[in-house]
Amino acid sequence: MAFIEIRDIRKSYQRASESIDVLSGITLDIEQGDFVALMGPSGSGKSTLLNLIAGIDTPNSGTLTIGGDSLSAMNAGTLTKWRARHVGFVFQFYNLIPVLTAFENVELPLHLTGLNAAEKEKQIKQVLALVGLADRETHYPNQLSGGQQQRVAIARAIATDPDVIVADEPTGDLDRASAEDVLNLLTRLNKELGKTIVMVTHDPHAATYARTQKHLDKGILT
């Protein structure tokens, strides 16, 4: 049994009276510890598939199982709790809170855990050190470069020790050198910590860092 099992997933959206098909019967297995790049043109359904894997969205039909947990069977409340425990998110534009320091941004997902203050502090310092920002914990986002902000976002994503990291165009807003830093960091998380990573990217070079590449076109795996 694969770690992530996607079976005949279909997703459409209503636009006025029109139904727009975004995913048309996707079936895909992702093994634990894999690093998968989802590629394809704009509108191919990459981000929609990523959001389904992350439990942000739900399919119209089909089944999605991660680590033996059936996401398709969960109600909204259960899915929210599952997501907080099992998924780390990395976005193109970092999504850091500007009035919080790097330390405080990384702390945000830990508020949903049962850790006490000392345990939280230890965890935050560990993940900031892991992403190479131990000396930046009191800095605010506007005091950090784009690459550093994305590394804070990755530290936040791994703070709860999730099973899956989903990354939506994580290098899309970065210069080449910063992008390489972020891709090397994701590779380390995959190889050294065994994190399962699913990354959406338009960049063929970024996709070479993944172990597996999957291509979507008009809602179909090609």
Secondary structure in CASP SS format (residue, H / E / C, confidence):
PFRMAT SS
TARGET T0000
AUTHOR 0000-0000-0000
METHOD secondary structure of the structure
MODEL  1
M C 1.00
A C 1.00
F C 1.00
I E 1.00
E E 1.00
I E 1.00
R E 1.00
D E 1.00
I E 1.00
R E 1.00
K E 1.00
S E 1.00
Y E 1.00
Q E 1.00
R E 1.00
A C 1.00
S C 1.00
E E 1.00
S E 1.00
I E 1.00
D E 1.00
V E 1.00
L E 1.00
S E 1.00
G E 1.00
I E 1.00
T E 1.00
L E 1.00
D E 1.00
I E 1.00
E C 1.00
Q C 1.00
G C 1.00
D C 1.00
F E 1.00
V E 1.00
A E 1.00
L E 1.00
M E 1.00
G C 1.00
P C 1.00
S C 1.00
G C 1.00
S C 1.00
G C 1.00
K H 1.00
S H 1.00
T H 1.00
L H 1.00
L H 1.00
N H 1.00
L H 1.00
I H 1.00
A C 1.00
G C 1.00
I C 1.00
D C 1.00
T C 1.00
P C 1.00
N C 1.00
S E 1.00
G E 1.00
T E 1.00
L E 1.00
T E 1.00
I E 1.00
G C 1.00
G C 1.00
D E 1.00
S E 1.00
L H 1.00
S H 1.00
A H 1.00
M C 1.00
N C 1.00
A H 1.00
G H 1.00
T H 1.00
L H 1.00
T H 1.00
K H 1.00
W H 1.00
R H 1.00
A H 1.00
R H 1.00
H H 1.00
V E 1.00
G E 1.00
F E 1.00
V E 1.00
F C 1.00
Q C 1.00
F C 1.00
Y C 1.00
N C 1.00
L C 1.00
I C 1.00
P C 1.00
V C 1.00
L C 1.00
T C 1.00
A H 1.00
F H 1.00
E H 1.00
N H 1.00
V H 1.00
E H 1.00
L H 1.00
P H 1.00
L H 1.00
H H 1.00
L H 1.00
T C 1.00
G C 1.00
L C 1.00
N C 1.00
A H 1.00
A H 1.00
E H 1.00
K H 1.00
E H 1.00
K H 1.00
Q H 1.00
I H 1.00
K H 1.00
Q H 1.00
V H 1.00
L H 1.00
A H 1.00
L H 1.00
V C 1.00
G C 1.00
L C 1.00
A H 1.00
D H 1.00
R H 1.00
E C 1.00
T C 1.00
H C 1.00
Y C 1.00
P H 1.00
N H 1.00
Q H 1.00
L C 1.00
S C 1.00
G H 1.00
G H 1.00
Q H 1.00
Q H 1.00
Q H 1.00
R H 1.00
V H 1.00
A H 1.00
I H 1.00
A H 1.00
R H 1.00
A H 1.00
I H 1.00
A C 1.00
T C 1.00
D C 1.00
P C 1.00
D C 1.00
V E 1.00
I E 1.00
V E 1.00
A E 1.00
D E 1.00
E C 1.00
P C 1.00
T C 1.00
G C 1.00
D C 1.00
L C 1.00
D C 1.00
R H 1.00
A H 1.00
S H 1.00
A H 1.00
E H 1.00
D H 1.00
V H 1.00
L H 1.00
N H 1.00
L H 1.00
L H 1.00
T H 1.00
R H 1.00
L H 1.00
N H 1.00
K H 1.00
E H 1.00
L H 1.00
G C 1.00
K C 1.00
T E 1.00
I E 1.00
V E 1.00
M E 1.00
V E 1.00
T C 1.00
H C 1.00
D C 1.00
P H 1.00
H H 1.00
A H 1.00
A H 1.00
T C 1.00
Y C 1.00
A C 1.00
R C 1.00
T E 1.00
Q E 1.00
K E 1.00
H E 1.00
L E 1.00
D E 1.00
K C 1.00
G C 1.00
I E 1.00
L E 1.00
T C 1.00
END
